[in-house]
Amino acid sequence: QVQLVESGGGLVQPGGSLRLSCAASGIIFNMKDMKWYCQAPGKEREFVAVITSRGTTNYADSVKGRFTISRDNAKNTVYLEMNSLKPEDTAVYYCTTFVAGTAKWGQGTQVTVSS
C-alpha cells in the first residue's frame, strides 16, 4: 500500500523558514519523480516543485530562489526547504507521485505565514 506522509508545517512569520518532509512507503522510491503541490483556501491545488528520479529539479515561478526541493533515497523521503516565506505562501502542502498511472497524495501539512 502506497503511503505519503507529510510533516514539518506550522506557523511562521513573514521572512521565516520551514522545512517540509514527505516520507514514502510502498513504492520504489528511487525510481519515482516526486512533487510538491499547495492549496490555499478557496483556490485550486497548484504545482510548487518537482525532483525527478535522477535529481533534476524544477519550480513554480512564484517560489524560484526561495524554495529548494531535495530527496534522500536512503530514507525514502523528499524535502521542501522554504525560505523567505510570504503570507501568500500560506496553504496546505502536499507531496505526490504517480503509481500505475494514478496520482497518489499525502494528507498534507498546513503552512501559515503570518505576523
VOLUMSE-790110 format. One record per residue: residue in three letters; x, y, z of N, C-alpha, C in turn. Coordinates in steps of 0.001 Angstrom, whole numbers. Layout:
<rs>
<rest = ALA; n.x = X; n.y = Y; n.z = Z; ca.x = X; ca.y = Y; ca.z = Z; c.x = X; c.y = Y; c.z = Z>
...
</rs>
This chain:
<rs>
<rest = GLN; n.x = 845; n.y = -1183; n.z = 0; ca.x = 0; ca.y = 0; ca.z = 0; c.x = 885; c.y = 1240; c.z = 0>
<rest = VAL; n.x = 565; n.y = 2173; n.z = -907; ca.x = 1345; ca.y = 3391; ca.z = -1013; c.x = 929; c.y = 4360; c.z = 89>
<rest = GLN; n.x = 1927; n.y = 4902; n.z = 776; ca.x = 1665; ca.y = 5936; ca.z = 1779; c.x = 2647; c.y = 7073; c.z = 1604>
<rest = LEU; n.x = 2108; n.y = 8288; n.z = 1639; ca.x = 2918; ca.y = 9507; ca.z = 1638; c.x = 2506; c.y = 10307; c.z = 2870>
<rest = VAL; n.x = 3465; n.y = 10598; n.z = 3727; ca.x = 3155; ca.y = 11272; ca.z = 4984; c.x = 3983; c.y = 12545; c.z = 5088>
<rest = GLU; n.x = 3293; n.y = 13686; n.z = 5003; ca.x = 3955; ca.y = 14975; ca.z = 5104; c.x = 4055; c.y = 15424; c.z = 6559>
<rest = SER; n.x = 5087; n.y = 16203; n.z = 6840; ca.x = 5254; ca.y = 16791; ca.z = 8167; c.x = 6104; c.y = 18051; c.z = 8041>
<rest = GLY; n.x = 6150; n.y = 18821; n.z = 9120; ca.x = 7020; ca.y = 19989; ca.z = 9157; c.x = 6326; c.y = 21324; c.z = 9003>
<rest = GLY; n.x = 5029; n.y = 21310; n.z = 8748; ca.x = 4314; ca.y = 22571; ca.z = 8615; c.x = 4153; c.y = 23273; c.z = 9956>
<rest = GLY; n.x = 3621; n.y = 24494; n.z = 9894; ca.x = 3417; ca.y = 25245; ca.z = 11122; c.x = 3169; c.y = 26702; c.z = 10849>
<rest = LEU; n.x = 3202; n.y = 27479; n.z = 11918; ca.x = 3020; ca.y = 28932; ca.z = 11836; c.x = 4391; c.y = 29596; c.z = 11857>
<rest = VAL; n.x = 4628; n.y = 30481; n.z = 10908; ca.x = 5922; ca.y = 31160; ca.z = 10813; c.x = 5684; c.y = 32605; c.z = 10404>
<rest = GLN; n.x = 6547; n.y = 33489; n.z = 10853; ca.x = 6427; ca.y = 34902; ca.z = 10494; c.x = 6935; c.y = 35150; c.z = 9077>
<rest = PRO; n.x = 6451; n.y = 36184; n.z = 8436; ca.x = 6983; ca.y = 36543; ca.z = 7110; c.x = 8506; c.y = 36686; c.z = 7160>
<rest = GLY; n.x = 9157; n.y = 36131; n.z = 6142; ca.x = 10619; ca.y = 36122; ca.z = 6104; c.x = 11245; c.y = 34907; c.z = 6746>
<rest = GLY; n.x = 10429; n.y = 34123; n.z = 7416; ca.x = 10928; ca.y = 32938; ca.z = 8103; c.x = 11109; c.y = 31743; c.z = 7181>
<rest = SER; n.x = 11467; n.y = 30618; n.z = 7807; ca.x = 11769; ca.y = 29398; ca.z = 7058; c.x = 11078; c.y = 28194; c.z = 7679>
<rest = LEU; n.x = 10807; n.y = 27219; n.z = 6839; ca.x = 10304; ca.y = 25923; ca.z = 7269; c.x = 10902; c.y = 24853; c.z = 6372>
<rest = ARG; n.x = 10996; n.y = 23656; n.z = 6903; ca.x = 11422; ca.y = 22512; ca.z = 6112; c.x = 10356; c.y = 21441; c.z = 6193>
<rest = LEU; n.x = 9740; n.y = 21160; n.z = 5068; ca.x = 8735; ca.y = 20117; ca.z = 4998; c.x = 9385; c.y = 18794; c.z = 4613>
<rest = SER; n.x = 8816; n.y = 17711; n.z = 5129; ca.x = 9271; ca.y = 16370; ca.z = 4784; c.x = 8095; c.y = 15549; c.z = 4288>
<rest = CYS; n.x = 8379; n.y = 14600; n.z = 3420; ca.x = 7367; ca.y = 13653; ca.z = 2954; c.x = 8012; c.y = 12275; c.z = 2933>
<rest = ALA; n.x = 7563; n.y = 11430; n.z = 3843; ca.x = 8084; ca.y = 10069; ca.z = 3933; c.x = 7199; c.y = 9144; c.z = 3112>
<rest = ALA; n.x = 7820; n.y = 8379; n.z = 2222; ca.x = 7084; ca.y = 7497; ca.z = 1325; c.x = 7311; c.y = 6039; c.z = 1691>
<rest = SER; n.x = 6275; n.y = 5234; n.z = 1486; ca.x = 6385; ca.y = 3793; ca.z = 1649; c.x = 5494; c.y = 3127; c.z = 608>
<rest = GLY; n.x = 5819; n.y = 1866; n.z = 312; ca.x = 5009; ca.y = 1123; ca.z = -654; c.x = 5354; c.y = 1396; c.z = -2101>
<rest = ILE; n.x = 6437; n.y = 2140; n.z = -2345; ca.x = 6883; ca.y = 2434; ca.z = -3700; c.x = 8389; c.y = 2212; c.z = -3794>
<rest = ILE; n.x = 8867; n.y = 2045; n.z = -5024; ca.x = 10317; ca.y = 2006; ca.z = -5237; c.x = 10746; c.y = 3455; c.z = -5362>
<rest = PHE; n.x = 11054; n.y = 4050; n.z = -4236; ca.x = 11191; ca.y = 5500; ca.z = -4127; c.x = 12230; c.y = 6053; c.z = -5097>
<rest = ASN; n.x = 13366; n.y = 5380; n.z = -5229; ca.x = 14434; ca.y = 5974; ca.z = -6024; c.x = 14125; c.y = 5974; c.z = -7522>
<rest = MET; n.x = 13019; n.y = 5368; n.z = -7912; ca.x = 12620; ca.y = 5366; ca.z = -9321; c.x = 11509; c.y = 6371; c.z = -9612>
<rest = LYS; n.x = 11076; n.y = 7097; n.z = -8590; ca.x = 9908; ca.y = 7958; ca.z = -8721; c.x = 10298; c.y = 9431; c.z = -8773>
<rest = ASP; n.x = 9639; n.y = 10164; n.z = -9695; ca.x = 9648; ca.y = 11617; ca.z = -9614; c.x = 8715; c.y = 12007; c.z = -8471>
<rest = MET; n.x = 9134; n.y = 12958; n.z = -7684; ca.x = 8340; ca.y = 13399; ca.z = -6529; c.x = 8035; c.y = 14882; c.z = -6660>
<rest = LYS; n.x = 6809; n.y = 15251; n.z = -6338; ca.x = 6379; ca.y = 16635; ca.z = -6485; c.x = 5764; c.y = 17154; c.z = -5201>
<rest = TRP; n.x = 5833; n.y = 18463; n.z = -5043; ca.x = 5099; ca.y = 19187; ca.z = -4016; c.x = 4064; c.y = 20093; c.z = -4706>
<rest = TYR; n.x = 2869; n.y = 20074; n.z = -4146; ca.x = 1802; ca.y = 20973; ca.z = -4552; c.x = 1326; c.y = 21720; c.z = -3313>
<rest = CYS; n.x = 610; n.y = 22826; n.z = -3535; ca.x = -12; ca.y = 23517; ca.z = -2408; c.x = -1435; c.y = 23927; c.z = -2790>
<rest = GLN; n.x = -2255; n.y = 24086; n.z = -1768; ca.x = -3636; ca.y = 24526; ca.z = -1979; c.x = -3993; c.y = 25539; c.z = -917>
<rest = ALA; n.x = -4219; n.y = 26774; n.z = -1360; ca.x = -4636; ca.y = 27835; ca.z = -454; c.x = -6153; c.y = 27833; c.z = -356>
<rest = PRO; n.x = -6702; n.y = 28393; n.z = 714; ca.x = -8163; ca.y = 28429; ca.z = 872; c.x = -8844; c.y = 29073; c.z = -329>
<rest = GLY; n.x = -9853; n.y = 28392; n.z = -867; ca.x = -10606; ca.y = 28932; ca.z = -1986; c.x = -9922; c.y = 28843; c.z = -3326>
<rest = LYS; n.x = -8744; n.y = 28212; n.z = -3365; ca.x = -8004; ca.y = 28112; ca.z = -4626; c.x = -7795; c.y = 26659; c.z = -5006>
<rest = GLU; n.x = -7451; n.y = 26443; n.z = -6268; ca.x = -7146; ca.y = 25092; ca.z = -6721; c.x = -5728; c.y = 24705; c.z = -6281>
<rest = ARG; n.x = -5530; n.y = 23410; n.z = -6219; ca.x = -4202; ca.y = 22898; ca.z = -5890; c.x = -3252; c.y = 23270; c.z = -7025>
<rest = GLU; n.x = -2047; n.y = 23736; n.z = -6671; ca.x = -1117; ca.y = 24152; ca.z = -7710; c.x = 287; c.y = 23608; c.z = -7471>
<rest = PHE; n.x = 1010; n.y = 23463; n.z = -8559; ca.x = 2352; ca.y = 22913; ca.z = -8545; c.x = 3324; c.y = 23843; c.z = -7834>
<rest = VAL; n.x = 4211; n.y = 23241; n.z = -7041; ca.x = 5249; ca.y = 24006; ca.z = -6359; c.x = 6638; c.y = 23617; c.z = -6874>
<rest = ALA; n.x = 6943; n.y = 22318; n.z = -6836; ca.x = 8289; ca.y = 21883; ca.z = -7205; c.x = 8270; c.y = 20394; c.z = -7529>
<rest = VAL; n.x = 9261; n.y = 19982; n.z = -8319; ca.x = 9428; ca.y = 18572; ca.z = -8666; c.x = 10907; c.y = 18225; c.z = -8588>
<rest = ILE; n.x = 11172; n.y = 17001; n.z = -8181; ca.x = 12513; ca.y = 16433; ca.z = -8279; c.x = 12376; c.y = 15072; c.z = -8951>
<rest = THR; n.x = 13105; n.y = 14882; n.z = -10040; ca.x = 12991; ca.y = 13628; ca.z = -10766; c.x = 13800; c.y = 12539; c.z = -10076>
<rest = SER; n.x = 13638; n.y = 11333; n.z = -10574; ca.x = 14394; ca.y = 10204; ca.z = -10011; c.x = 15893; c.y = 10416; c.z = -10181>
<rest = ARG; n.x = 16274; n.y = 11215; n.z = -11151; ca.x = 17689; ca.y = 11489; ca.z = -11397; c.x = 18191; c.y = 12718; c.z = -10645>
<rest = GLY; n.x = 17263; n.y = 13401; n.z = -9960; ca.x = 17664; ca.y = 14560; ca.z = -9169; c.x = 17499; c.y = 15896; c.z = -9851>
<rest = THR; n.x = 16936; n.y = 15904; n.z = -11047; ca.x = 16655; ca.y = 17165; ca.z = -11726; c.x = 15486; c.y = 17857; c.z = -11032>
<rest = THR; n.x = 15598; n.y = 19162; n.z = -10868; ca.x = 14559; ca.y = 19907; ca.z = -10155; c.x = 13944; c.y = 20983; c.z = -11038>
<rest = ASN; n.x = 12719; n.y = 21341; n.z = -10701; ca.x = 12041; ca.y = 22443; ca.z = -11371; c.x = 11062; c.y = 23055; c.z = -10378>
<rest = TYR; n.x = 10793; n.y = 24353; n.z = -10550; ca.x = 9994; ca.y = 25085; ca.z = -9569; c.x = 8958; c.y = 25975; c.z = -10246>
<rest = ALA; n.x = 7891; n.y = 26222; n.z = -9521; ca.x = 6963; ca.y = 27262; ca.z = -9943; c.x = 7676; c.y = 28603; c.z = -9853>
<rest = ASP; n.x = 7319; n.y = 29517; n.z = -10757; ca.x = 7980; ca.y = 30827; ca.z = -10778; c.x = 7853; c.y = 31547; c.z = -9435>
<rest = SER; n.x = 6735; n.y = 31330; n.z = -8763; ca.x = 6465; ca.y = 32055; ca.z = -7523; c.x = 7405; c.y = 31659; c.z = -6390>
<rest = VAL; n.x = 8079; n.y = 30513; n.z = -6503; ca.x = 8939; ca.y = 30053; ca.z = -5413; c.x = 10407; c.y = 29953; c.z = -5804>
<rest = LYS; n.x = 10715; n.y = 30192; n.z = -7059; ca.x = 12105; ca.y = 30099; ca.z = -7519; c.x = 12996; c.y = 31029; c.z = -6707>
<rest = GLY; n.x = 14125; n.y = 30490; n.z = -6273; ca.x = 15059; ca.y = 31268; ca.z = -5483; c.x = 14749; c.y = 31281; c.z = -4000>
<rest = ARG; n.x = 13574; n.y = 30793; n.z = -3613; ca.x = 13198; ca.y = 30781; ca.z = -2188; c.x = 13036; c.y = 29361; c.z = -1653>
<rest = PHE; n.x = 12536; n.y = 28457; n.z = -2482; ca.x = 12285; ca.y = 27072; ca.z = -2068; c.x = 13300; c.y = 26147; c.z = -2735>
<rest = THR; n.x = 13646; n.y = 25080; n.z = -2033; ca.x = 14539; ca.y = 24060; ca.z = -2574; c.x = 13959; c.y = 22684; c.z = -2289>
<rest = ILE; n.x = 13799; n.y = 21897; n.z = -3345; ca.x = 13347; ca.y = 20515; ca.z = -3192; c.x = 14561; c.y = 19602; c.z = -3233>
<rest = SER; n.x = 14542; n.y = 18577; n.z = -2377; ca.x = 15639; ca.y = 17612; ca.z = -2352; c.x = 15072; c.y = 16260; c.z = -1951>
<rest = ARG; n.x = 15892; n.y = 15247; n.z = -2068; ca.x = 15445; ca.y = 13905; ca.z = -1711; c.x = 16581; c.y = 13133; c.z = -1075>
<rest = ASP; n.x = 16197; n.y = 12184; n.z = -211; ca.x = 17134; ca.y = 11251; ca.z = 398; c.x = 16603; c.y = 9862; c.z = 93>
<rest = ASN; n.x = 17170; n.y = 9222; n.z = -907; ca.x = 16661; ca.y = 7915; ca.z = -1323; c.x = 16880; c.y = 6841; c.z = -254>
<rest = ALA; n.x = 17878; n.y = 7010; n.z = 575; ca.x = 18122; ca.y = 6044; ca.z = 1648; c.x = 17013; c.y = 6095; c.z = 2703>
<rest = LYS; n.x = 16373; n.y = 7262; n.z = 2819; ca.x = 15298; ca.y = 7435; ca.z = 3810; c.x = 13918; c.y = 7465; c.z = 3168>
<rest = ASN; n.x = 13853; n.y = 7274; n.z = 1842; ca.x = 12561; ca.y = 7340; ca.z = 1131; c.x = 11812; c.y = 8628; c.z = 1460>
<rest = THR; n.x = 12535; n.y = 9727; n.z = 1458; ca.x = 11955; ca.y = 10994; ca.z = 1898; c.x = 12316; c.y = 12111; c.z = 918>
<rest = VAL; n.x = 11322; n.y = 12952; n.z = 649; ca.x = 11532; ca.y = 14155; ca.z = -145; c.x = 11295; c.y = 15363; c.z = 765>
<rest = TYR; n.x = 12074; n.y = 16405; n.z = 545; ca.x = 12024; ca.y = 17592; ca.z = 1396; c.x = 11672; c.y = 18824; c.z = 574>
<rest = LEU; n.x = 11133; n.y = 19814; n.z = 1259; ca.x = 10935; ca.y = 21125; ca.z = 659; c.x = 11416; c.y = 22164; c.z = 1662>
<rest = GLU; n.x = 12561; n.y = 22749; n.z = 1361; ca.x = 13118; ca.y = 23815; ca.z = 2190; c.x = 12509; c.y = 25123; c.z = 1712>
<rest = MET; n.x = 11845; n.y = 25822; n.z = 2629; ca.x = 11103; ca.y = 27031; ca.z = 2290; c.x = 11722; c.y = 28205; c.z = 3033>
<rest = ASN; n.x = 12263; n.y = 29151; n.z = 2307; ca.x = 12890; ca.y = 30337; ca.z = 2898; c.x = 12184; c.y = 31599; c.z = 2423>
<rest = SER; n.x = 12450; n.y = 32693; n.z = 3128; ca.x = 11850; ca.y = 33986; ca.z = 2776; c.x = 10347; c.y = 33860; c.z = 2565>
<rest = LEU; n.x = 9703; n.y = 33202; n.z = 3502; ca.x = 8274; ca.y = 32914; ca.z = 3349; c.x = 7446; c.y = 34190; c.z = 3349>
<rest = LYS; n.x = 6382; n.y = 34162; n.z = 2561; ca.x = 5472; ca.y = 35292; ca.z = 2403; c.x = 4075; c.y = 34871; c.z = 2831>
<rest = PRO; n.x = 3235; n.y = 35829; n.z = 3229; ca.x = 1861; ca.y = 35458; ca.z = 3591; c.x = 1147; c.y = 34699; c.z = 2474>
<rest = GLU; n.x = 1455; n.y = 34994; n.z = 1240; ca.x = 802; ca.y = 34294; ca.z = 125; c.x = 1269; c.y = 32854; c.z = -46>
<rest = ASP; n.x = 2268; n.y = 32435; n.z = 711; ca.x = 2672; ca.y = 31021; ca.z = 712; c.x = 1779; c.y = 30185; c.z = 1628>
<rest = THR; n.x = 907; n.y = 30833; n.z = 2380; ca.x = 7; ca.y = 30117; ca.z = 3277; c.x = -870; c.y = 29148; c.z = 2489>
<rest = ALA; n.x = -799; n.y = 27889; n.z = 2863; ca.x = -1532; ca.y = 26841; ca.z = 2134; c.x = -1306; c.y = 25503; c.z = 2833>
<rest = VAL; n.x = -2058; n.y = 24518; n.z = 2391; ca.x = -1747; ca.y = 23137; ca.z = 2746; c.x = -810; c.y = 22599; c.z = 1656>
<rest = TYR; n.x = 287; n.y = 22003; n.z = 2081; ca.x = 1295; ca.y = 21489; ca.z = 1155; c.x = 1213; c.y = 19965; c.z = 1104>
<rest = TYR; n.x = 1185; n.y = 19445; n.z = -113; ca.x = 1054; ca.y = 18010; ca.z = -356; c.x = 2230; c.y = 17495; c.z = -1181>
<rest = CYS; n.x = 2669; n.y = 16294; n.z = -886; ca.x = 3574; ca.y = 15625; ca.z = -1813; c.x = 2778; c.y = 14602; c.z = -2612>
<rest = THR; n.x = 3294; n.y = 14301; n.z = -3790; ca.x = 2581; ca.y = 13420; ca.z = -4691; c.x = 3534; c.y = 12704; c.z = -5617>
<rest = THR; n.x = 3118; n.y = 11538; n.z = -6073; ca.x = 3831; ca.y = 10800; ca.z = -7090; c.x = 2820; c.y = 9929; c.z = -7827>
<rest = PHE; n.x = 3227; n.y = 9434; n.z = -8980; ca.x = 2350; ca.y = 8574; ca.z = -9760; c.x = 2692; c.y = 7113; c.z = -9504>
<rest = VAL; n.x = 1647; n.y = 6322; n.z = -9351; ca.x = 1803; ca.y = 4885; ca.z = -9209; c.x = 808; c.y = 4230; c.z = -10164>
<rest = ALA; n.x = 1328; n.y = 3489; n.z = -11136; ca.x = 480; ca.y = 2820; ca.z = -12130; c.x = -471; c.y = 3818; c.z = -12784>
<rest = GLY; n.x = 48; n.y = 4996; n.z = -13102; ca.x = -747; ca.y = 5980; ca.z = -13814; c.x = -1704; c.y = 6791; c.z = -12961>
<rest = THR; n.x = -1710; n.y = 6545; n.z = -11682; ca.x = -2624; ca.y = 7244; ca.z = -10768; c.x = -1823; c.y = 8094; c.z = -9800>
<rest = ALA; n.x = -2239; n.y = 9334; n.z = -9615; ca.x = -1563; ca.y = 10201; ca.z = -8664; c.x = -1932; c.y = 9795; c.z = -7243>
<rest = LYS; n.x = -910; n.y = 9645; n.z = -6430; ca.x = -1097; ca.y = 9358; ca.z = -5011; c.x = -711; c.y = 10605; c.z = -4228>
<rest = TRP; n.x = -1505; n.y = 10927; n.z = -3216; ca.x = -1305; ca.y = 12134; ca.z = -2429; c.x = -1187; c.y = 11802; c.z = -946>
<rest = GLY; n.x = -426; n.y = 12620; n.z = -263; ca.x = -422; ca.y = 12543; ca.z = 1181; c.x = -1594; c.y = 13324; c.z = 1747>
<rest = GLN; n.x = -1646; n.y = 13406; n.z = 3081; ca.x = -2750; ca.y = 14099; ca.z = 3736; c.x = -2520; c.y = 15605; c.z = 3809>
<rest = GLY; n.x = -1295; n.y = 16023; n.z = 3553; ca.x = -964; ca.y = 17441; ca.z = 3551; c.x = -484; c.y = 17938; c.z = 4907>
<rest = THR; n.x = 232; n.y = 19051; n.z = 4865; ca.x = 684; ca.y = 19715; ca.z = 6085; c.x = 443; c.y = 21216; c.z = 5923>
<rest = GLN; n.x = -125; n.y = 21832; n.z = 6951; ca.x = -516; ca.y = 23232; ca.z = 6874; c.x = 681; c.y = 24140; c.z = 7118>
<rest = VAL; n.x = 848; n.y = 25109; n.z = 6232; ca.x = 1849; ca.y = 26160; ca.z = 6412; c.x = 1108; c.y = 27491; c.z = 6489>
<rest = THR; n.x = 1319; n.y = 28206; n.z = 7570; ca.x = 691; ca.y = 29513; ca.z = 7752; c.x = 1779; c.y = 30548; c.z = 7976>
<rest = VAL; n.x = 1780; n.y = 31565; n.z = 7127; ca.x = 2774; ca.y = 32638; ca.z = 7218; c.x = 2041; c.y = 33908; c.z = 7650>
<rest = SER; n.x = 2294; n.y = 34322; n.z = 8869; ca.x = 1553; ca.y = 35452; ca.z = 9421; c.x = 2336; c.y = 36068; c.z = 10567>
<rest = SER; n.x = 2185; n.y = 37372; n.z = 10722; ca.x = 2808; ca.y = 38043; ca.z = 11859; c.x = 1818; c.y = 38157; c.z = 13014>
</rs>
